[in-house]
Amino acid sequence: MIHCGISLSDGRNGHTMAVEGYAQIIVNNTTFNTAMVSDGWDNGVHYLNLDTSQYSDLKGTVFKL
């Protein structure tokens, strides 16, 4: 699980998402470290850029079986 928030002009906005995996995506010789997340808004995977500086907070929870 990943928990993140972004600071907006009217305060913090964010939520928790299930992580499906990790991917490094290269675009025009720039590498982006991403978490593949399922956010519950639709049926597809989303790639969350972990390198952005816009997060007000970024934390994770790991479950070990």
SULBEL-V130461 format. One record per pair of residues at least 24 apart in sequence whose C-alpha atoms are under 8 Angstrom apart, sorted by the first residue. I is the first residue (numbers start at 0). J is the second residue. Records with the same first field share a line. If there is no record, write none. Layout:
I->J, J
//
This chain:
0->59, 60, 61
1->57, 58, 59, 60
2->56, 57, 58, 59
3->54, 55, 56, 57, 58
4->54, 55, 56, 57
5->53, 54, 55, 56
6->53, 54, 55
11->55
//
